[in-house]
Amino acid sequence: MEGSYSGPKPSWPLTHSAVLEIAEHLKAQRQLHKKFVFQILLELKSKLAALPSLVDVPIPDGTHINVCGDTHGQYYDLLNIFESFGYPSKENPYLFNGDFVDRGSFSLEVVLLLFTFKVLYPDHVHLTRGNHESLNMNKIYGFEGEVKHKYEPRMFKVFTEVFQCLPLAYVLGGKVIVVHGGLFSKDDVTLDQIRKIDRFREPPDEGLMSEIMWSDPQPARGRAPSKRGVGLSFGPDVTANFLARNGLKLVVRSHEVKDAGYEVEADGKLITIFSAPNYCDQMGNKGALLRFDSDCEYSVKQFIAVPHPPVRPMAYAGQMGGMFGF
């Protein structure tokens, strides 16, 4: 390590205070030394690799869990979530439902802080893989360029390896399934099938892994091709059938910006949650999170965007990176 480095030097095992020190260092737009970034990534990769593709998360009596949607590189809004609703801890667990990176130009800071908290609290911080935790999206929408600008190409390769280990779904309290995108082109999909998906790769063009990361709900019954060109659109009957078949009561998904930060659909059986307020500095939406209690009942917590340093969204994106692509 260079003698000129004056930032945090976390030791192992990590402590809560050490992670908060890293959070403040990143807030000041300073870099954590690459030695520690690689340590965190490799430690997390080994923890994630041991998990199934669907993870069961209990909510013991008297406890709760916070579920956030897309954060998309909006680091200062992520800090605002923690300052408003509590930092992650054993008493205040979180699930972040994918799309940590791309679009916002503080993606490295977002994903690094979430990964560090996951290493510190492996049973109380949960991370879903979104469609933007993928090589194709990162090349177009900014994360690859950001990591190479702030660090080096080798680090981006390690991030890609870690993304390939992220679980695809969670079941909270035995009743609520959380996925990034949505449901499936077949009616007979079971939780065991999701649990066994081979996720250690880039998402294929079709099949369960692609659909869970890319699909969207629609008001009409049945199924239709997706406006995104990947996954599908699925109706409230598809949601109801999936829940009944698997003994669940609610689908929570993210993947779409919502004016209020959330939207309830499918006769109350599906909620979209989105946690990047004023998305891309121009959508004007609120952000929100869901707090589930031990009975799997939820309350909605909304918030507005906070100021950030003057780096525009998509600052590191490839030339193809349009605002309203995927």
N, C-alpha and C positions, 0 to 999 in steps of 0.2 A: 504494500500500500504506500502511495506517495506520501512523503512527509508533509506536503502542503494540504492534505485532506483534513478538514476540521469538522466534518459532519458526524452524525451518529455512528457509533461502533457497537452495534448490538452483540451481545454474547448469547450463548446457547446454554440452557433453554431460554427462549424469549420471555420477556416480562411485559405486562400491560404498559408500564411506564416507558419501556423502550419503544414500543409500537407508537405510543403517543408522540414520542420524540421524533420518530421517523415521519409521522403525519405532519408535524409542525415544520420540519425541515423541507418536506415536499411543498407545503403551502407557501413557503418563501421562495419557491421556484429554484431550489437547490437540489442537486442530485445526491442520492444515496450512492456510496461507492459500489462499483460493479461487483466487487467481491461479495458484498452482503446480498446484492440482488440475486446473484447466482446461487448463493447458499439458500435463500428463501425459495427460489424456484425449484431447486433440486429436492429440498425437504418436502415441499408441497407435492411435487410429482410422485414421490414415493407414497405419500398419504392417500392421494387421489387414486392411484393405480390399484389400491387394495379395495376400493369401493365397487359395488355393483352399479349398473347403469341406472337403476332406480333405487333410491335410498329411503328407508323408512325412518322418520324423525318423530319420536314421541313428544307429546306436550303434557308433562306431568301435571297433576292437580295443583292449582294455584299458580301456575306459570303461564308464560305467553311466548309467542315468537313473532317477530316483525318480518314481513315479506315485502321486498322492494322489487320493482321492475327495472327496465333499462336505465342505465346511468350514463352510457355513451360518452365517456371521457370528460364528464362535467365534474371535475374534482372538487371545486369549491361548493357546488351543490351537494355533493356527497358529504363533505365535512359539515354542511348545514344540517343534513339529516341526522348525523351523529350528535351534533350539538343540541338539536331540538328534541330528539327522541331517545338519546342515550347512546354511548359508544357500545360496541359489541362486548359482551361479557357472559359469564355463565348464567347470570340472572337476567340478561337482556339479549337473547339470541337473535340472529338475523339469517334470512335467506335472501340472496341476491339472484334474481331470475334471469341471468344472462345478459348479453350485450353490454359488457363493461367498457368496451373499447370501440374505436372508430367514431367518426364525425367530430366529436369534441376533441380539442387539441391538448387535453390533459389526460389522455387515455392511459399513458404509462403510470401516472400518479394514481389514478383510480384503481387500476388492476393490481398495482404493487401494494397499495394499502389493503385492499380486500384480501389479497393472497397472504399478506403478513398476518392479518387477523385470523385467517383460516389456519395458518400454522400455529398460532398462539392458542386458538380455541377450536380444535378440530371437530368437537362434538357440538359446538354452539354457533358456528358460522358455516353456512352452507351456500354453495355456488353451483348454479345450473349453467350448462353450456348453451349459449345462444347462437343464432346463425352468424353473428359477427365474431364469434370465437373460431374463426376458420380462415384458412390461408387466402382464399379468393377474395373474401371481403376485406381482409387486412391489407391486401395489396392495393385495393381500389380506394378504400375509405379512410386511410390515414395511419392506421396503427403501425404498419411496417415502416413507413417513412419516419414516423415519430421515434420509434425505437432506434432506428439507424442514425437518426439525427442526434439523439440524446446519448446513445451508447454505441452499439456496434452491431453488424449483421449477425454475429454468432449468438447474441442475446435474443434476437428475434426468433431464431431457430429453436431456442430453448422454450420461449413462450409458446411457440406452436406445439411443441411436444407436451407442454403442460395443458394447453387447451384441449388436446386430444384425450386427456385423462378425465376431464370434467364430467360428472354425471349428467344424465339427460332429463331426469325427473326425480321428484321427491313426493312422498306421501306423508302428510302431516297428521298426527293423531289418528291415523287409520281411516281418515274420512276425506281429506282434501288432497287432490293431486295437483302438483305445481309443475308446469312445463313451460318452456319459453314460447313456443309457437302455438301448437294446438294438437288436434286429434287426427284421425287416420282415415285412409281410403277404404278400409275394411271394418266390418262391424264386430268381428270376433276377437279383437285384440285384448289380451289380458295383461295384468300387472306383471305376471311372471315372464311374459314375452318381452315386455319393456326391460325388465330387470336383466335379461340375458342378451340384449342388443350388443353387438360388437362395436363399441364406440371409439376404439383406439385408432382413429384414422380421420381423414377429412370426410365431411358429409358426402354421401353419394347423391346422385341426381334424383333417386326415388327410393321408396321403401320407408320403413318405420322411422329410422333415424332422421331422414330428410323431412318427413312429415311432422315429427314432433318439434323440430326446430323452426319450421317455415310456415306451417298452416295458420289460417285465420278463420274466425267464426263469421257466419253470415246470417241475416235475419230469416231467409227463406229455408224451408225444410230441405233435406237431402244434401247433396254435395255438388260442387261446381269447380271448374278449373280455377286456379289461383291467379289473381291479378299480378302476382309476383313472378309467375312462370315456374315456380318451385312450390312443392306442397300442394295444398288444396284449400278451398273454402268449404266449411262444414256447417250444417244447420243445427238448430236447437234440438231436433230429434236425435241427431247423431250424438250430441252431448248427453242427452238423457239416457240413451241406450248404453253408452259407454259407462256412465256412472252406475246404472242399475246392474249391468253385467259384473262390475267389479266391486260392488258394495260400498261405493263412495257417494258423497253428497255434493261435491263442488269441484269444478275445474278452475284453477287460477293460472292465467297465462299473461304474457307481456307483449312485446313485439310490435305494438302499434301505439303511436302517440294519441292521447286523449285529452280533450280540453280541460277536464276536471282532474286529470291525473289517473282516472280510473273510469270504468264503465261496467255496469252489470247487464248481462244479456242472458238469453236462453232461459227465460222464466226464473231468473235468480240462480241458475245452476252454473253460471260461468261469469268470471270477473276478469277483466283486463286491468292490469296494474302497470303504470308507467311512471318512472321516478326521475326523469330528466326534465325539470321545469324550463319553460321558454326554450324548448328544444332548438338546437342550432342557432341560438340567440335571436330567433325570429318567429317562433310559432305562438308565443304568448300563452302557452298552456301552463296549468299548475302541475306540480308533481304530487305523487301520493304514495303511501305505503299502507299495507293492511296489517293490523295487529290481531292475531288469533289467540283466543284463550284456550284453556284445556278442554272446553266443550266444542272446540272448533267453530265457535262464533267469532265474528270479526268486527272490528271498528276500523274506520277509514281515517287516516291522518293526512291532511293536505298541506302543501307548502309552496312557496313561490321561489323564483330564482333569486340568487344573490350575485353581487358583482364578482367578476373574475379579472385577472390580468388581461391586458389588451392583446390577446392572441386569438385570431378569428377561428371559428370552426373550420375544419377541413384544411388547416394550414399545412399539413404534411401529406395531403391526399395525392393520389395519382391523378393524371389528367382526366381519367374517365369518371372521377368521383363526383357525380351530380348530387345535388341536395336531396332530391326526392326519388332516388333509386330505391333499392331494397331497404 
